[in-house]
């Protein structure tokens, strides 16, 4: 949230002026899996490199103020010491969802102090920690889109798709809120998104997108030939009692027809 006490002010990195990495990464999910939302960039200079840190947390935040995704994103362009990777909001009139890309996910946003480098951060614009469940569910479409963005990023960066809701925290990595950083990691003193955030609904949508985006395992490889055709005829096989394939077939023929040809050398017509 703008004005949070958990500010970080390391050396700035020039704002990325590129299409967010997730949009050009690996195969896109089926079109049917993508919810309807409007997305555009409002880049903030408040970011830093990750210094090689593995990204293992995807974190949600409140704004603790009035606004929407666009107004919050433009605020974060200022010298305010805070930023997020995404701002998101659902219009109360037409219920359209807007997502602003504020910091490229390959960089760290200024959201969670010393946990910045390891995390991707999304803020629900206009939200407050004191919201009731009913108030949160008025942003259900935005929560659904947040789940979609979350799964895309988790698949790209290898973040475990493990939801850690309020009061059920555990070792990183996974998907959680700012309170986790304060309560479990011991960094800062924030409590957002509060105890009434609908984690059950968010988790259900995450599971849906994870199922639809995760590619099926590849089929097992077809067994290749042991070697050239002549090898398969002349090699002696354990499964055939040490016989060649020709000898095993001859043995079967002798038993079926009552012949005694198995021990005969050579081929018909050979010198």
Secondary structure, DSSP 8 states (H G I E B T S, - for coil): -TT-S------------S--HHHHSS----GGGS---EEEE---S-EE--TT----EEEEEE-SSS--HHHHHHHTTSS-S---SEEEEE-TTT--EEEEE-S-TTSEESSSGGGSTTEEEEEETT--TT--HHHHHTTHHHHHHHHHHHHHHHHHHT----B--TT---SSSEEEEHHHHHHTS--S---TT-TTS-HHHHHHHHHHHHHHHS-----------SS-HHHHHHS-BGGGTTB-HHHHHHHHHHHHH----TT--S-TT--
